[in-house]
Amino acid sequence: MNKENIALVIGGTGSIGSAIINELKNQKFTNIISLGRSSNPPLDLLDEFSIKKAADFIKNQPGSLCLLFDATGILHSEDQNQMPEKTYKNIDLTFMKKNFEINVMGPALIMKHFLPLLDTDQKSIFATLSAKVGSISDNRYGGWYSYRASKAALNQMIKTASIELKMKNKNAICVAIHPGTVTSKLSQPFQKDNLKIQSNVESAKNIMQVMTNLKMNDSGLFFDWSGDIINW
Ligand SMILES: NC(=O)c1ccc[n+]([C@@H]2O[C@H](COP(=O)([O-])OP(=O)(O)OC[C@H]3O[C@@H](n4cnc5c(N)ncnc54)[C@H](OP(=O)(O)O)[C@@H]3O)[C@@H](O)[C@H]2O)c1
């Protein structure tokens, strides 16, 4: 019998993450697992031990990890009642730290504990949801200091990990994906009529298409939901 193909979504409780889980049901995966703060075992990006325990849990599942999809992230902070900064005068250390902890350090720890589990015998993928506003070359409007900078740092993590993965796992592809503007708790305060807004289902279908089409030499790149490459 063929071995089990595991697809793991971290942040499967979110708008895009939950839609990705639904899309995965139409794919080759035999075991679809969602982990996050409310799963069993729980995975909290602010707690490395929980990330390690979650990786041990995946290691003990039958089969191998073919897809690792990170759908976590923050843009504004409800507990601190803070919105992205419109000006450098609004820069706040606590809010900036939170952006970096969730959007950069959390995914970095996911890489540390989960990338060694990616299947080495067949194509395996690590994809993380970044954001086009993290592109330095595309920055035309300014603002959103913490979020932009955290996503730019996340992009650098992806590029760096792709270089290491080329040496350690020739079948692994590592990419950053911009999902488009998608209806969610995260984007709700910023949705404008003039923006193209996708439903989470639409975006997940598009992202799945991008992942299906990924080739080995796409590793280390930044794609948008339509499959176009975004310059760093
Ligand atoms: N929506 C958009 O328009 C848009 C545009 C560009 C980029 N993105 C990116 O897409 C990603 C997903 O966004 P979304 O719109 O789907 O947001 P969302 O619905 O708010 O989902 C965010 C997810 O992050 C998880 N999360 C937050 N803090 C966490 C922590 N400490 N530990 C573990 N998980 C944590 C949440 O888990 P809980 O359920 O436990 O809170 C939830 O699953 C983000 O990286 C975002 O930057 C979104």
The ligand as a Gaussian input file, in Angstrom:
#p B3LYP/6-31G(d) Opt

LIG

0 1
 N       -6.946000      38.542000       4.402000
 C       -6.190000      39.285000       3.585000
 O       -6.701000      40.172000       2.845000
 C       -4.703000      39.047000       3.511000
 C       -3.957000      39.802000       2.584000
 C       -2.565000      39.590000       2.513000
 C       -1.969000      38.656000       3.351000
 N       -2.727000      37.940000       4.240000
 C       -2.037000      36.999000       5.136000
 O       -2.739000      35.757000       5.170000
 C       -2.563000      35.144000       6.467000
 C       -3.922000      34.664000       6.986000
 O       -4.779000      35.772000       7.077000
 P       -6.379000      35.656000       7.313000
 O       -6.963000      36.796000       6.573000
 O       -6.854000      34.269000       7.035000
 O       -6.447000      35.989000       8.873000
 P       -7.315000      35.386000      10.058000
 O       -8.618000      34.879000       9.585000
 O       -7.289000      36.440000      11.117000
 O       -6.433000      34.117000      10.547000
 C       -5.253000      34.293000      11.261000
 C       -4.775000      32.953000      11.776000
 O       -3.548000      33.177000      12.524000
 C       -3.643000      32.422000      13.711000
 N       -2.811000      32.952000      14.792000
 C       -2.736000      34.232000      15.237000
 N       -1.922000      34.292000      16.311000
 C       -1.461000      33.033000      16.524000
 C       -0.609000      32.436000      17.474000
 N       -0.037000      33.146000      18.464000
 N       -0.362000      31.118000      17.393000
 C       -0.943000      30.362000      16.435000
 N       -1.770000      30.857000      15.507000
 C       -2.035000      32.177000      15.558000
 C       -5.124000      32.506000      14.086000
 O       -5.417000      31.509000      15.048000
 P       -6.572000      31.691000      16.174000
 O       -7.827000      31.140000      15.575000
 O       -6.068000      30.882000      17.325000
 O       -6.658000      33.156000      16.497000
 C       -5.762000      32.250000      12.727000
 O       -5.802000      30.871000      12.459000
 C       -1.845000      36.183000       7.340000
 O       -0.473000      35.890000       7.378000
 C       -2.046000      37.479000       6.585000
 O       -1.010000      38.408000       6.822000
 C       -4.083000      38.116000       4.344000

